[in-house]
Amino acid sequence: MPVLVLAAGAGCAENSMVLKGQLQQLQQQQLATSRQNQELQGRAGTLDRDNQELEALLAQSRQRQQVLEDQLGLVREQLGGITTQLARVRQEKEATEQEAQALTASVRRQHGVSITPNNSLLQTLPAIRLPDVSVRPDGDVIRVELPATQLFQGETAEFRPEAARLITDVAAELLRTYPDQLIGVEGHTDSDPIRGGPWRNNQHLSIARALAVYEFLLAQTRFQAVQLFVVGHGGNHPVVSNATAEGKQRNRRVELVVYPERGR
């Protein structure tokens, strides 16, 4: 009996040592696995943060792209509007010039087929002498320049207080020298585009100013309607360069143009 007990005790001790070894291995494996899990969780957290940052950057990029697309659409819309406006201005300019040409041709047809030189008319040119008024021959006609700065208030067709005296004095001299001649009332501007106000372009402003002088001549002088006609040239016929402020001021004018044809 004692021998059997010793053998059984030895077997139990050996099994205990084996189990302890297995336990230690399992504990070590568990610790390694836990560390690996922690490392993987750390990597996953880093990837999540990276993904969140990338998603935020992507959202910002998409937002900037949308802003740029909106701005591009707005610029394209504005460009289309400007292109349409320029086309309309060109059409209005061409229409105004055609109307002026047709009006001039109509007046000339009414008073004669062609304008012929009138040397006696030009020979009387020195008789016209008025302060602040330029008088010059131009082919078969005589041009009397009335400066817009002495006629109108700013970029309007409203007379300045001194305009009536100037127009009246010039009209009296023209009636004295050329009482029966055909007179063109021709408006001119400089090359600067119109900014604000009721006028769409320089042609409209030049016509409005010429009409204002025309109506004054009919109402306040002895000129007859059959003697007068109105033309608006805009900035198409400068007398000097528009490169300087003085040149632009000279080009802003209303001309009373004496034609060799008789108006009455």
Buried (B, 14 or more C-beta within 10 A) or exposed (E): EEEEEEEEEEEEEEEEEEEEEEEEEEEEEEEEEEEEEEEEEEEEEEEEEEEEEEEEEEEEEEEEEEEEEEEEEEEEEEEEEEEEEEEEBEEBBEEBBEBBEEBBEEBBEEBBEEBEEBEEBBEEEEEBEBEEBBBEEEEBBBBBBBBBBBBBEEBBBEBBEEBEEBBBBBBEBBBEBBEEBBBBBBBBBBBEEBEEEEBBBBBBBBBBBBBBBBEBBBEEBEBEEEBBBBBBBBBBEBBEEBEEEEBBBBBBBBBBBBBBBBBE
